[in-house]
Amino acid sequence: MSLLYAIALNCVFVTSQIMAEENGVVSYAGFQVWKIKPSSEGDQQFILDIIDSYGSHEAFNEMQCCYHTLNDIYAFLTYLNTTYPKLVQLTNIGSSYEKRPLYVLRISDSSSAGTRPAIWIDGGIHAREWISPAVATYIIQQLVEVPANAKLLSNVDWYIMPVVNPDGYEYTHTKDRMWRKTRSVSNTSSCRGADPNRNFGYKWGGLGASTNPCDDTYRGTIAFSEPETLATSNFIMGKSSQIKLYLTLHSYGQFGLLPYGYDVVYPSDYNDLLALANNAASKFVNYRYTVECLNNLMMRLFRCKGGPADWVKSIGIKYSYTFELPDRGTNAFTLPASEILPVCQDFFPALDVFATKVATCCGAANSTTTIKPLTTNTTRKTTTRRPTTKPRPTTTTSKRIDVLRQSVLAPVVRRGVSINGYSR
């Protein structure tokens, strides 16, 4: 029987990978957890020595094998909230249609949290895009538990919502791997759910947002008809003076996308957004991302009205980005679990670029223009060409990460059917 260990405050949690059938213990993601208080300094050191023997990054890499269920992710957030009360605050901002909690984790080392500029990150808007919550959860773990990343907290607060659409995400783990929407019930159709990425209240409806409840891009009955989008928008609106950068994670395609998606319209500060996105994308080593305006992609594929990135920009948050994570279509929404850790490690360095900018900015810019500005990475006329970024090679540094905490970051992968084309 293999044992995994973790220290929390002055106590030791010992977990054993056995069936959670006995009473009197706490269950985390299929593990049983006992809390033990060392009776002496010698006992504590003995257990610390055991932790060191199990806590290598090699063991962590082995654990990072698969995708997590919703219960696993929520158990991990709860664990962090309990273990790091001075750094982490877990907030339930509302309930999904099926009454699951909607959790946002605030990470801040400030004694006056909420007074500094902040970055928002969300994942899991589309249920089948499993790599999105995986990356968001990895970011949380790195910010909270890895001391080398403390600089990312020095001037910036973080609000991270790893699963915006918990009902849909749970459904992909239990019923239909390729489900995309929420799970709300329609009064006019037997088809369930709306597309959260078409349900926000800026330029809601129209091209690219279906009126058919059976379509994957169904917009909902009205803007913010879904409790998930309404709760998320209310929370962001309440923090809009603090949040300076919005980052929503999707898959697939390896794109860094800028507003706007509803039409061929560009923000007046487009060059600012493009320069920062290109700078962030330059940190990617193993996966090449294309950085461009969302409507460029939409012109090739379809329009995207009612998207959260457009709505966020419309309420005055300067930097608003959608990142489509790997891959480019070979596996589509069923990215192999073996890619989780490489994708996470490749993406994380870009956060330093975002945090550095947010710490020193920002004024709001809501006005738009119908003329696309020149890109910042070329002096040629490029008004009809999309900008690209070239990753520069660096050495990825592996960090020692506690095995128990990462065991909650790694669940069961189920391969679905690869789908050609996009449905953002």
N, C-alpha and C positions, 0 to 999 in steps of 0.2 A: 504494500500500500504506500503510495507516494504522499508525502506531506509537504504543504506549502505554508510559509510563515510570513507574518507581517506585524510590525510594531505600530500601535496606535496609542498616543499619549504615553502613559506609564504602564500600559497593559500589553499583553501579547495575545494576538488572535491566532489560533491554530486551526487550520482547515484541513479536512480530510475528504478526498474525492470518493464518497460513498453515497448510498441512497439516503435521501433526507426523509426517513420514515420515523425516526425516534423523536420523542418529545424533549422539550427543555433546551433546545439549541436554535440558533438563528440560521436560516438557509439563505445563502447567496449563490445564485446561478448554479444550483445543483451541488454546491458544497455545503458542508455543515461547519459552523463557526462556533468555537468555544472561546470565552474570554478568561485568561489566566493572569493572575497578579503574582509576579515573582516575589518570593518571601525574603530574598536576600540579594545583595549586590552581586554575589557570585552566581546565583541562579540567573539573574538578568544577563550577565555577561555570557553565560553558557548558551542561553537562547539566542543572544546576538551572534555568537559564533556560528550557530546553526543557520541563522538567517543569511549570513555571509556566504555560507556554502551553497545555499539554494538561490541566492539573489543575483546570479550572473546574467549578463545580457544575452548569453547563449540560451539560457533557460527561457528568458523572455521571448526571444525569437521563435523558439519552439512553440510557446503558448499562443503566439499571434498567428493562429492557424485558420481561424474561421470567423464568421459574422455572428454578432450578438443578437439575442432576442430583446424585446422591449423591457422585459422584467430584469434582464441582466444589466442593461444600461441604466435603468432607474435605480437598481440596487447599488450600482457604482456611484451614481450621483449622491445618493443618500449616505453612502459610506464617506465620501469626501466631505459632505456637509457636517457630519458628526466628528470627523477626525481633524478637520482644519477649520474650526469655527471662526478664527481670526482672519482667515483668508477667503473663505468660501461662504456664500449664502445661496441656498436653494429656495426658489420661489415657485409656488404653484400659481400660475397666472390665469388659470381657468380649467375647463374640462372639455374634452373632445365630445363628439356627438354620442359616442358610446360610453361617456363618463370616465374616460381615462384622464389622469392629470396631465397638464401641459406644464412641463418644468423648464425653467430658465435658471442657469447657474451664473451668479455674479462672482467674479474673481477679482479681488482687490486687496492690496497690502496697505491701503491708506486708512488712517484712523478716522477719516471723514469720507467714507465711501460715497460716491455719487457726486462728488465735487470736481472730479477730474474728467478730462475727455475720455471717451469710451469707444470701443469697437464692439460691434454686434456680429455674431456668426450664427447661422442656423443651418440645419441639415434636415434631411428626411421630409421635405415638402412633398416629394413624389415617393410613394411607398416602396416601389421596386428598386430604387437607386440606393442599394445597401451600402455602397462605399461612402456615401455622403455622411450618414450618422457615424460610421467608423472613423472617418477623418475628424469629424467634430469632437468625438469622444477622445481620440488620441490627443488633439490639441488641448482639451481640458486637462488630461493627465499630465501632459508636459508642462503646462503652466503652473499646475498646483504642486506637483510632486518632484520635479527635477530642479534642484537648486541652481544649476547652470543657466536656467531660463528666467531667473529672478529679475534680470534687467528688463524683461518685457512687462513687468508689473510696476516698474519704478515711477512711471509718469502716466500710465494708462490703465483704466479699468476695462474689464471684459465682461460682456454678457453673451452667453452661449446657450443656444437651444438646440440640442442634438437631434431631436425628433419633433418636428412641427406637426406631423400627421401620424400620431401614434396608432389610431385605429387601422389605417391603411397598412402601416408597417407591420403590425401584428398579424393582419390578414395575409400578408405575403409570406409569413413564417408558418401559417397554419392551414391556409386554404389555396391561395393562388399566388404563386411566386411573381407573376407579372402584373399584379394589380398596381394601379397608379394613383387613383383618386382617394378622396375621403370615403367614409362609409355611411354618409347621411342618407336618409330615405326621402324620396321624392313623392309629392302628392299627385303627380301627373304621370308617373312611369314606374315600372317595376325595377328599372335600372337604378343602382345606388351610386351615390357619391358625386362630388364635383371636383374639378381640378383646382387645387389651391393656388396654382400658378396663374390662374385666370380669374381669381375671385377677389382681388384687391381693388380698392375703390378709386383708382386713377385710370381714366380712359377705359373703364370697364365695358365689356361687350364689343361687338363689331368683329372685324376680320380676325381670324385666328382663335376666336373664342366661340365654341359651339353652343347652340341653343338646344341641342339634343342631349337629354340626360344619359343616353347610352354611349355617348362619345367620350373618349379619353380626355378631350379638351373642353368638356362641358363647363360653362362659366358659373353655374349656379343660378338660382332664381333672381337674386339681386347681388350687388356688391357686398362682400362680407356676410354672405348668407351662411357660411360655414363657421361654427363656433371656434374652430382652430385659427382661421384667418382673422376673425374678429378679436379674439383674445390677444393674438400676436400683435396686431396693429395697435390695439389699445395700449399695450405695454410699451411698444416702441414710441408711440406718440407721446406718452408720458415721460420718456427719456430723450426726446428728440433734441433738446438743447444740450444734452451731454454726449449723445452718440454722434460721432463725427465720421464714422466709416461703417458701412453695412456690407456684409459678405454672406451671400447665400450659396451653398454648395449643392451641386447637382451632378448628374452623370447622364450621358457620356459625351466624349468628343474632344476633350482637352482644349477648351476655349476659356479665355478670360474676356467677359462680355461687359460692355458699358451701356448705360441708358442712351437712347430710349428704344424700347422694343415695340411700342404701339404703332409707330409710323416712321417715315423717313425724316426724323427730327432729331437734332443734336443739342445737347446742353451748351450754353454759352461758355462754360468752363470745361469743355470737352478735352482740350489739350492738357489741362491739369490732371484730369482723370486718366487720360491715356499715358501720360508720363509716369504716373505712379504705378499703374498696372504693368507697364513695360519694365519698370525697375523691379517690381516684385517678381515678375515672370523670369527675369534674368537669374533668379536664385534657383530655378528649377534645373536639375541636372539630368535626370534620367527620363523625364517625360517632357516633350516639347509642346508648349501651349501656344495657340494663336490668340493674340489680343486684338479685339476689334469692337466696333459698336454693335450692340445687340441687333439693331435693325438691319445691318449688313447680312448677318446670318439669317434673319427672318425673311429678308428679300429672297434668299436662295431657297428657303424652306417654307416658312409661313410666318404670319404676324403673331405677336404675343401681347394681346391687350389684357389689362388687369393684372399684370405681374407685380410682385412685391418690390423688385428693384426700381421700377418706374415710380411706384407709389412712394417709396422711401425718398427718392430724389425730389418728388413733388412737395414733400413736407419740409424740405430745407436741409436734409442731411447731404453734405457735399459729396462725399465719396460713396458710390453705390456700385457694387460689382456682383455679377453672377459668374461663378467658376464651374465649368463643366469638367469634372474630373475624368481620369482615364477610364477606358482606353479610347481609341479612335473608332471602334466599331467591331473589332474582331470578336470580342466577348460581349460587347454592348452592356446591357444592364446586369449581366451575370459575370462580372469580373471575378476571376478565380480568387479564392481566399489567400492564395500565396502572394497576391499582389497587394494585400492590405498594408502590410508594414512598409514595403518600398514606396507606395503612393503617399502614405502618411509622412514618412521621413523626407521625401522629396518636396512635399508641399510646405512643411512647417517653417523652413527658413524664410519664406516670403513674409511671414508674420512680423519679422523684425523690421522689414521695410515699411509695412503698414503702421506699426506702432511708433516708429521714429517720426513718420509724417504726422500722425494724429497728435502726438505729444506737443507739436509746435503749430498746429493749424487750428481753426479753420473758420472761414466765413461761409455762410449758406449761399447757394446759388441756385435759383429756381427757374430763371428765365431760359428760353430756348431760342434756337435759330434753325432755319431750314437749310442753311449752308454749312456743309461739313468743313471744319477747319483743317489746315494741313496737319499731318501727323508730326510728332516731335522727333522721330528717329530717322528722318530723311529730309533732304533739301529739294528733292524732286517733286513734281506734281503727283500727288498720290490720292486725289480726291475720289477715285474710283477703285482704288486698291486697298485691300485690308492690310493693316500693319502686322508684322510678325516679329517674334522675339527669338533670339538664338540663345539657348542655354549655355552657360559657360561651365566647363568641368571644374568641380571641386571635390574634395574628399568628404564623404559623409561620415560624421563622427558618431559612433555608437555610444549610447549612454546606459549606465547601469540603472535598471528600473525594477522596482519591487515586483516579484512574481505573483503574489496574491492579488495585488491591485490590477495587474495586467490579465490575470485569469478571468476577471470580470469584463475584459475588453475583447474576448475572443470566443464566439459562439459557432453554431452549426451552419455550414454553408450548404445551400441546396441549389444545384444548377438548374436554371430555367432555360427557356428557348431564346437563342440569340435573335434579336430583332434588327432588321436593317432599317435605316432611316431614323429620324429624330422625332420626338414628341415632347418638347420642352414644357 
